[in-house]
Amino acid sequence: MISFQTLLPVVPVLLERSGPHGAAGAGTAALFIGTVAGELLTPWVMSFWSPRRLLIGGNLLIAVPSLVYLFPDAPAAPMLAAAAVRGFGTGVAIVICIALLAELAPSNRRGRSIGYFGLATGIPSIVVPSIGVTLLATGHGGVAAVIAFMSALGAALLALRLPSHKAAESGVATNMLAEIRRPRLLAMFVGFALVSCTFGGVITYTPVALPSTGVGSAAVFLIVSGAARAGGRWVSGVVGDHRPIRLVLIGGLGLMAVGLIALAVRSSPIAVLIAATTYGMGYGAIQTGSYLALVARSGRSDWAVTSALWNSAIDIGASAGGIMVGVSAAVYGYATAVWVMPIVLLMSLPLLWSAGRSNASAAGAHAAV
């Protein structure tokens, strides 16, 4: 995650500098399209390769393409290809981690477990993206590329210490279409993907539109929103073990709405801080709540598929959000494009309300075990 987060806000800026107005969205889209591909293929590949082998391979796919960004004047095509490959490796690694988490966590502590996992994966997002932005702003973008390479390589070496589990049984956790056809899972998947559109939009918008220095800068926004998101994932996990999932989801949507509107207005640096805090907390709550809702409707043999669906909803949404903001900015400018995100968030409300309500009783059953 250190590798992923270091270059997350850097690549859109590099593409915006070398390409046409709005090209930043293409960088975000390429990264998350690659991530979705890795997530959707991983349940099938797990039938042949062990989790340890997949973690090693996934981290190497994150590490090696990072070296492309040592050259800030590289053509757009190699930068987009490197982003897609890095995304693919990230998708592979994350699906395996989430599937193992669902399998190993006790059912009555699943909310806390995903909360702690979100806290652990969210810690890099607190400071690392701002480090990447700062390095780029000071003319040291190559250092960010080296950090991304070394951290992913270190992750691959650490994966060597994992026990060598067998590959999953052939055919287990591969029926993706059967899972997504379940109405309640489909509603949650689509609703969560719409929410995640705002994440791709924020990642694309803030490094380009916010100042490079000061309290209202992109670096400060990324630090505050990353910390709030990590905290929101942990707190909502604790709440989700004892309260209906619907409350977690709707509360998260409300906080996100406040944050996105404050970001669009950004009348002062204080407004940017409010936007970062409320948006981060809200999105963290939605991430945890949607995971609990999906797992509550899945069986043990479906956890790898559930992990793939949950992660792919994040990244499909993030990719679409980056494209929407980039295209809107190219036509209307970034000041208008930012308002696309609150509109998309509003579209997710009926879907999450329905899915959260249908899973409330299941969540209560898990908490009582």
Residue pairs with C-beta under 8 A, 6 or more apart in sequence:
1 121
1 124
1 125
1 128
2 124
2 128
2 147
2 148
2 151
2 152
3 59
3 62
3 63
3 66
3 86
3 147
3 148
3 149
3 151
3 152
3 155
4 62
4 86
4 90
4 124
4 148
5 124
5 125
5 128
5 129
5 132
5 226
6 128
6 129
6 131
6 132
6 144
6 147
6 148
6 151
7 66
7 69
7 86
7 132
7 144
7 145
7 148
8 31
8 129
8 132
8 203
9 129
9 132
9 133
9 203
9 206
9 207
9 218
9 222
10 69
10 132
10 133
10 135
10 136
10 141
10 144
10 207
11 27
11 28
11 31
11 69
11 79
11 83
12 24
12 25
12 27
12 28
12 203
12 204
12 207
12 208
12 322
13 24
13 133
13 136
13 207
13 208
14 27
14 69
14 72
14 79
14 136
14 141
15 23
15 24
15 26
15 27
15 76
15 79
15 80
16 22
16 23
16 24
16 208
17 72
18 73
18 74
18 75
18 76
18 79
19 26
19 76
20 330
21 329
21 330
22 326
22 327
22 329
22 330
23 76
23 326
24 204
24 207
24 208
24 322
24 326
24 329
25 204
25 322
25 323
25 324
25 325
25 326
25 327
25 329
26 76
26 80
26 322
26 323
26 326
27 79
27 80
27 83
27 204
27 322
28 200
28 203
28 204
28 318
28 319
28 321
28 322
28 323
28 326
29 200
29 319
29 320
29 322
29 323
29 326
30 80
30 81
30 83
30 84
30 87
31 83
31 84
31 86
31 87
31 319
32 87
32 200
32 315
32 316
32 318
32 319
32 322
33 84
33 87
33 315
33 319
34 83
34 84
34 85
34 86
34 87
34 88
34 90
34 91
35 87
35 88
35 90
35 91
35 94
35 311
35 312
35 315
35 319
36 87
36 91
36 312
36 315
36 316
36 319
37 87
37 88
37 91
38 58
38 87
38 88
38 89
38 90
38 91
38 92
38 95
39 91
39 92
39 94
39 95
39 307
39 308
39 311
39 312
39 315
40 91
40 176
40 308
40 312
41 91
41 92
42 54
42 91
42 92
42 95
42 96
42 304
42 308
43 95
43 173
43 174
43 176
43 304
43 305
43 307
43 308
44 174
45 54
45 92
46 54
46 96
46 99
46 167
46 168
46 173
46 304
47 167
47 168
47 169
47 170
47 171
47 172
47 174
48 167
49 57
49 167
50 164
50 165
50 166
50 167
51 96
51 100
51 162
51 165
52 159
52 160
52 162
52 163
52 164
52 165
54 92
54 93
54 96
55 92
55 93
55 96
55 155
55 156
55 159
55 162
56 156
56 159
56 160
57 89
57 92
58 88
58 89
58 90
58 91
58 92
58 93
58 96
59 89
59 93
59 152
59 153
59 155
59 156
59 159
60 89
60 152
60 153
60 156
61 85
61 86
61 88
61 89
61 92
62 86
62 89
62 90
62 93
62 148
62 152
62 155
63 148
63 149
63 150
63 152
63 153
63 156
64 85
64 149
65 81
65 82
65 83
65 85
65 86
66 82
66 86
66 145
66 148
66 149
66 152
67 145
67 149
68 74
68 78
68 79
68 81
68 82
68 145
69 79
69 82
69 141
69 142
69 144
69 145
69 148
70 142
70 145
70 146
71 142
72 141
72 142
87 315
89 152
91 311
91 312
91 315
93 155
94 307
94 311
95 304
95 307
95 308
95 311
96 307
97 117
98 117
98 291
98 307
98 310
98 311
99 173
99 303
99 304
99 306
99 307
101 113
101 114
101 117
102 110
102 295
102 303
102 306
102 307
103 300
103 303
104 113
105 113
105 114
106 113
106 369
107 366
107 369
108 241
108 366
108 367
108 368
108 369
109 241
110 241
110 292
110 295
110 366
111 236
111 237
111 238
111 239
111 240
111 241
111 288
111 292
111 367
112 237
112 238
112 241
113 237
114 233
114 237
114 288
114 291
114 292
115 233
115 234
115 235
115 236
115 237
115 238
115 240
115 288
116 234
116 237
118 230
118 233
118 234
118 237
118 284
118 287
118 288
119 230
119 231
119 233
119 234
121 230
122 226
122 229
122 230
122 231
122 233
122 284
123 230
124 226
125 222
125 226
125 229
125 230
126 223
126 226
126 227
126 230
127 223
127 226
128 226
129 219
129 222
129 223
129 226
130 218
130 219
130 220
130 222
130 223
131 144
131 147
132 144
132 147
133 207
133 212
133 218
133 219
133 222
134 219
135 141
135 143
135 144
136 144
137 212
137 213
137 219
168 304
172 301
172 304
173 301
173 302
173 303
173 304
173 305
174 305
175 302
175 305
176 305
176 308
176 309
179 185
179 298
179 302
179 305
179 306
179 309
180 186
180 189
180 309
182 297
184 297
184 354
184 355
184 358
184 359
185 294
185 297
185 298
185 309
185 355
187 351
187 352
187 354
187 355
187 358
188 290
188 293
188 294
188 351
188 352
188 355
188 359
189 294
189 309
189 313
190 313
190 351
191 290
191 348
191 351
191 352
191 355
192 286
192 290
192 310
192 313
192 314
192 317
192 348
192 352
193 313
193 314
193 316
193 317
193 320
194 317
194 344
194 345
194 347
194 348
194 351
195 253
195 256
195 283
195 286
195 290
195 317
195 345
195 348
195 352
196 313
196 314
196 315
196 316
196 317
196 318
196 321
197 317
197 318
197 320
197 321
197 324
197 341
197 344
198 256
198 260
198 279
198 283
198 317
198 321
198 341
198 344
198 345
199 283
199 314
199 317
199 318
199 321
200 317
200 318
200 319
200 320
200 321
200 322
200 323
200 324
200 325
201 321
201 322
201 324
201 325
201 337
201 338
201 340
201 341
201 344
202 225
202 260
202 263
202 279
202 321
202 341
203 318
203 322
204 321
204 322
204 325
204 326
205 263
205 325
205 329
205 334
205 337
205 338
205 341
206 218
206 221
206 222
206 263
207 218
208 329
208 334
209 334
209 335
209 338
210 216
210 217
210 218
210 221
210 266
210 272
211 217
211 218
212 218
212 219
213 219
214 220
214 269
215 269
215 270
215 272
215 273
216 266
216 268
216 269
216 271
216 272
216 273
220 272
220 273
220 276
221 272
221 273
221 275
221 276
222 276
223 276
224 273
224 276
224 277
224 280
225 259
225 275
225 276
225 277
225 279
225 280
226 280
227 280
228 276
228 277
228 278
228 279
228 280
228 281
228 284
229 280
229 281
229 283
229 284
229 287
230 280
230 284
231 280
231 281
231 284
232 252
232 255
232 280
232 281
232 282
232 283
232 284
232 285
232 287
232 288
233 284
233 285
233 287
233 288
234 284
235 284
235 285
236 248
236 252
236 284
236 285
236 288
236 289
237 288
237 292
239 247
239 248
240 248
240 288
240 289
240 292
240 363
241 366
241 367
242 367
243 363
244 356
244 360
244 363
244 364
245 289
245 292
245 293
245 296
245 356
245 359
245 360
245 363
246 353
246 356
246 357
246 359
246 360
247 356
248 285
248 286
248 288
248 289
248 292
248 356
249 285
249 286
249 289
249 290
249 293
249 352
249 353
249 355
249 356
250 352
250 353
250 356
251 282
251 285
252 281
252 282
252 283
252 284
252 285
252 286
252 289
253 282
253 286
253 345
253 348
253 349
253 352
254 282
255 278
255 279
255 281
255 282
255 285
256 278
256 279
256 282
256 283
256 286
256 345
257 282
257 342
257 345
257 346
258 274
258 275
258 278
258 279
258 282
259 274
259 275
259 276
259 277
259 278
259 279
259 280
259 282
260 275
260 279
260 338
260 341
260 342
260 345
261 342
262 271
262 272
262 274
262 275
262 278
262 279
263 271
263 272
263 275
263 276
263 279
263 338
264 338
264 339
264 341
264 342
265 271
266 272
266 275
286 352
287 314
289 356
290 310
290 313
290 352
291 310
292 359
292 363
293 355
293 356
293 359
293 363
294 306
294 309
294 310
295 303
295 306
296 359
296 362
296 363
296 366
297 359
297 362
298 305
298 306
321 341
321 344
324 337
324 340
324 344
325 334
325 337
325 338
325 340
325 341
326 337
328 336
328 337
328 340
329 337
